[in-house]
Amino acid sequence: MKAWIAENLIRKCSAHQIKGYLLERGYNEHIIDTEIHNAVSSPYFSVAQSIAEHLERRNSLLKTLDYYKNLEKNSKKISRCALPSYEDFIEYYLSQNRPGLFSGAFDHWSARRWTPEVLEQKIGSNTLIQVQAGRDSDPNYDENNPLHGQVMECGQFMSRLENSVGNDVYLTAVNFILDRPEFRFIREEIGNIGDGYLNPDPVRKSIFLWVGPAGVVTSMHQDLNHILFCQIYGRKTFRMYPAIEVPYMYNHRVVYSPVNPIAPDTVNHPLFEKAQGIEVTVEAGDMLYIPIGWWHHVVGETASISVSLTDLSGIPNHFIDYPHDVFVKDEN
């Protein structure tokens, strides 16, 4: 009850509203009055309130910028086009925080010929791989990914990949399969993009593999770096929202949002109705550029194999001054 009272006071609910709500639910009036008094008189509360007001002002700025951004006619449109030069990509996409859908970006890769059967042959049917499993039983499967690691034979996984539909099993980036020497061929069969989009000596953890069945879902989140998402086999549908729409995303822990854009919960997430996103289906051979910070939700329309790249050449590939633990010293 204490945390609930503090949260609602910070959200500008009046003490009268809070008391009435708790009385209706059978709480003792004296206890309610005591807890409300303790909350508003605490120095911790005044600091929390100050931080909340600062966040509210920041959200107001973001909402304003989003309003004017939406006046641009093509701000919420994305069309497939030929891969531009890297210079033009920086000028018209990256610097504008605008997504892009490109064809012909990685046709020269050996990896472009991957299918589930080819991967199984290269990896070996009996080779053990770690996947994410048991996702259907956990509504927070992406946030709780360390709890879902499961080892199975490659052949078993590929069989489920091609013969089932659903979100229960998925080989994702968090499985770090590329760290194992027997999977070195994966990096070797992936090359650069266009006229040098990527650093020639990529950071080891800048290439990620995604393999999943039809119906697999990546819940709403944002990434702290630029993403070049290369669809090698199958197709996926992305629902994407600009980074500045964070006031509508109910961002509750690090990069995650509980919003489901396919079936929005208008009771618990009413602000999401103000978000204006882009829906795009990425086909085999397409590369989707997801600008840094953009919120996205992904559904596998078919069995699919994808690679995401995060090491663009000559620019920061991460949030600048992303907050970590900061200790504020007492100046008194």
C-alpha positions in Angstrom: 0.0 0.0 0.0 2.8 2.4 0.8 4.4 2.2 -2.6 1.0 2.5 -4.3 0.1 5.7 -2.3 3.5 7.3 -3.1 3.2 6.4 -6.8 -0.3 7.9 -7.1 0.7 11.1 -5.2 3.6 11.5 -7.6 1.2 11.1 -10.5 -0.8 14.1 -9.1 -3.7 12.2 -7.6 -5.1 14.1 -4.7 -5.0 12.7 -1.1 -8.8 12.8 -1.2 -9.0 10.6 -4.3 -6.5 8.1 -2.8 -8.2 8.0 0.5 -11.7 7.4 -1.1 -10.3 4.6 -3.3 -8.7 2.8 -0.4 -11.8 3.3 1.9 -13.9 1.6 -0.8 -11.6 -1.4 -0.7 -11.9 -1.8 3.1 -8.7 -0.2 4.3 -8.7 1.4 7.8 -9.2 5.1 7.7 -6.6 5.9 10.4 -4.0 3.7 8.6 -4.8 5.5 5.3 -4.4 9.0 6.8 -1.1 7.9 8.6 0.4 6.5 5.4 -0.6 9.5 3.3 0.9 11.9 5.9 4.1 9.9 6.2 4.5 9.9 2.4 4.0 13.6 1.8 6.2 14.6 4.7 9.1 12.3 3.7 12.2 14.0 2.2 12.4 10.9 -0.1 9.0 11.8 -1.5 9.9 15.4 -2.2 13.0 14.3 -4.2 11.0 11.7 -6.1 8.4 14.4 -6.9 11.0 16.7 -8.2 12.4 14.0 -10.5 8.9 13.1 -11.7 8.3 16.8 -12.6 11.5 16.9 -14.5 10.5 13.8 -16.4 7.1 15.3 -17.1 8.7 18.4 -18.6 11.0 16.2 -20.8 8.0 14.2 -22.0 6.2 17.4 -22.9 9.1 18.4 -25.1 9.1 14.9 -26.8 5.3 15.1 -27.4 5.7 18.5 -29.0 8.5 17.3 -31.3 6.5 14.3 -32.2 3.5 16.4 -33.1 5.5 18.6 -35.5 7.3 15.5 -36.9 3.9 14.0 -37.8 3.1 17.1 -40.0 5.7 15.7 -42.4 3.6 13.9 -45.1 6.0 10.9 -45.4 7.1 10.7 -41.8 5.1 7.4 -41.3 5.7 5.9 -44.7 8.4 3.4 -45.7 8.9 2.0 -49.2 11.4 -0.5 -50.4 14.1 1.0 -52.6 17.6 0.1 -53.8 20.4 0.4 -51.3 21.8 4.0 -51.3 25.4 4.9 -51.0 26.6 5.0 -47.5 27.0 8.8 -47.7 23.3 9.2 -48.8 22.2 6.7 -46.1 23.8 8.9 -43.5 22.3 12.1 -45.0 18.7 10.9 -45.6 18.1 8.1 -43.1 20.5 8.0 -40.1 20.9 11.7 -39.5 17.1 12.1 -39.8 16.4 9.1 -37.5 14.3 7.7 -40.3 13.9 4.0 -41.0 14.6 2.5 -44.5 13.8 -0.7 -46.3 16.4 -1.6 -48.9 16.9 -4.3 -51.5 20.2 -5.6 -52.9 22.1 -4.9 -49.7 23.5 -8.4 -49.2 22.9 -10.4 -52.3 26.7 -11.1 -52.5 26.8 -12.9 -49.1 27.2 -16.7 -49.1 24.7 -16.5 -46.2 22.1 -15.3 -48.6 21.6 -18.9 -49.6 20.8 -20.2 -46.1 17.7 -22.2 -45.5 16.8 -24.3 -42.4 18.1 -27.3 -44.3 21.4 -25.6 -45.2 22.0 -24.4 -41.7 21.3 -27.9 -40.3 23.7 -29.4 -42.7 26.4 -26.9 -41.9 25.9 -27.0 -38.1 25.2 -30.8 -37.9 22.0 -32.4 -36.9 23.4 -33.8 -33.6 25.2 -30.6 -32.6 23.8 -29.1 -29.4 22.6 -25.5 -29.6 21.1 -23.2 -27.0 17.7 -21.8 -27.8 15.0 -19.9 -25.9 12.2 -22.3 -24.9 9.1 -22.2 -22.7 8.3 -18.7 -23.9 4.5 -19.4 -24.1 4.2 -19.9 -20.4 5.8 -16.5 -19.6 4.2 -13.2 -20.6 7.6 -11.4 -20.1 9.6 -13.9 -22.1 12.0 -11.4 -23.6 12.7 -9.6 -20.3 13.2 -13.0 -18.6 15.3 -14.5 -21.4 18.0 -15.9 -19.0 15.3 -18.2 -17.5 14.4 -19.7 -20.9 17.8 -21.0 -22.2 17.5 -24.6 -23.2 19.9 -26.9 -25.0 18.7 -29.2 -27.8 20.0 -30.9 -30.9 20.1 -28.8 -34.0 18.0 -31.3 -35.9 15.3 -31.3 -33.3 15.2 -27.5 -33.3 15.0 -27.3 -37.1 12.2 -29.9 -37.1 10.2 -27.7 -34.8 11.1 -24.7 -36.8 9.5 -26.1 -40.0 6.7 -28.1 -38.5 5.2 -25.9 -35.9 3.7 -22.4 -35.5 4.1 -20.4 -32.3 6.3 -18.4 -30.0 7.5 -21.2 -27.7 11.0 -21.8 -29.2 13.3 -19.3 -30.7 17.1 -19.0 -31.4 17.8 -15.4 -30.6 20.7 -13.0 -30.3 20.9 -13.7 -26.5 21.9 -17.3 -27.2 25.3 -16.0 -28.3 25.7 -19.0 -30.6 28.3 -17.1 -32.7 30.7 -17.2 -29.8 31.3 -20.9 -30.3 34.2 -21.8 -32.7 32.1 -24.4 -34.5 29.8 -21.6 -35.7 32.6 -19.5 -37.1 31.3 -20.2 -40.6 28.3 -17.9 -39.9 30.5 -14.8 -39.6 32.6 -16.0 -42.5 29.6 -16.1 -44.8 28.5 -12.6 -43.9 30.2 -9.7 -45.6 30.0 -5.9 -45.7 27.0 -3.9 -46.9 27.1 -1.7 -50.0 30.1 0.6 -50.3 31.4 0.0 -46.8 28.5 0.5 -44.4 30.2 -1.7 -41.7 33.5 -1.4 -40.0 36.0 -3.7 -41.8 37.0 -5.3 -38.5 33.6 -5.7 -36.8 33.2 -5.8 -33.0 32.8 -9.5 -32.0 29.3 -8.9 -30.6 28.0 -6.9 -33.5 26.5 -9.7 -35.6 23.5 -11.5 -34.3 21.5 -14.6 -35.6 17.8 -15.1 -35.3 16.1 -18.4 -36.3 12.5 -19.1 -35.5 9.2 -20.6 -36.6 6.1 -18.9 -38.0 4.3 -17.1 -35.2 7.4 -16.2 -33.2 7.2 -12.8 -31.5 9.7 -10.3 -30.3 7.9 -8.0 -27.8 8.0 -4.2 -27.9 11.4 -2.8 -27.1 14.0 -0.3 -28.3 17.6 -0.9 -29.0 20.5 1.3 -27.8 22.2 1.1 -31.2 21.5 1.3 -34.9 20.2 -1.9 -36.4 20.6 -3.2 -40.0 18.2 -6.1 -40.0 18.9 -8.6 -42.9 16.1 -11.0 -43.7 17.8 -14.1 -45.2 14.9 -16.6 -45.3 11.2 -16.1 -44.8 9.5 -12.9 -43.8 8.7 -10.9 -40.7 6.3 -8.0 -39.9 7.7 -5.1 -37.9 5.5 -2.5 -36.1 7.8 0.5 -35.4 7.4 3.7 -33.5 9.8 6.7 -33.3 12.1 7.0 -30.4 10.5 10.3 -29.4 7.2 8.6 -28.8 8.5 7.2 -25.5 5.9 9.1 -23.5 3.3 6.8 -25.0 5.2 3.5 -24.6 4.9 2.8 -20.9 8.6 2.1 -20.8 8.9 0.2 -17.4 12.3 -1.4 -17.4 15.4 -0.5 -19.4 14.5 -1.0 -23.0 11.2 -2.9 -22.7 7.6 -1.8 -23.1 4.5 -3.9 -22.1 2.5 -2.5 -25.0 1.2 -5.0 -27.6 0.5 -3.0 -30.8 -1.5 -5.9 -32.3 -4.0 -5.9 -29.5 -3.5 -2.7 -27.4 -4.7 -2.7 -23.8 -6.6 0.7 -23.8 -7.4 0.4 -20.1 -3.9 0.0 -18.8 -2.1 1.8 -21.7 -4.5 4.5 -22.9 -1.6 6.9 -24.0 -0.5 4.4 -26.6 -3.5 5.4 -28.7 -1.5 8.6 -29.5 1.4 6.7 -30.9 1.7 6.7 -34.7 3.8 3.8 -36.1 4.8 2.1 -39.3 4.0 -1.4 -40.2 6.3 -3.1 -42.7 6.8 -6.7 -43.8 10.4 -7.6 -44.5 10.8 -10.2 -47.2 13.8 -12.5 -47.9 16.5 -10.4 -49.4 15.4 -7.1 -47.7 17.4 -5.1 -45.2 15.5 -3.0 -42.7 17.3 -0.1 -41.1 15.9 0.5 -37.5 17.1 3.8 -36.3 18.6 4.0 -32.8 16.0 4.2 -30.1 13.0 3.3 -32.3 10.5 1.0 -30.6 9.6 -2.1 -32.5 7.5 -5.3 -32.2 8.2 -8.2 -34.5 6.2 -11.2 -35.7 7.5 -14.1 -37.8 5.0 -14.6 -40.6 6.8 -17.8 -41.8 9.8 -19.8 -40.6 12.7 -17.4 -40.9 16.4 -16.8 -40.6 17.7 -13.3 -40.0 20.9 -11.5 -39.1 21.2 -8.1 -37.4 24.2 -5.9 -37.6 25.2 -3.1 -35.3 28.6 -1.9 -36.3 28.1 1.0 -38.7 31.3 2.7 -40.0 32.6 5.9 -38.6 29.7 6.8 -36.2 28.8 6.1 -32.6 26.7 2.8 -32.6 25.1 3.4 -29.2 23.3 5.9 -27.0 25.5 8.7 -25.9 25.8 9.1 -22.1 23.3 6.3 -21.5 22.6 6.5 -17.7 24.2 4.0 -15.5 24.4 4.0 -11.7 25.3 7.5 -10.6 26.1 8.4 -7.0 25.1 12.0 -6.1 27.4 13.4 -3.4 26.1 15.4 -0.5 27.5 18.9 -0.9 26.5 20.0 2.7 
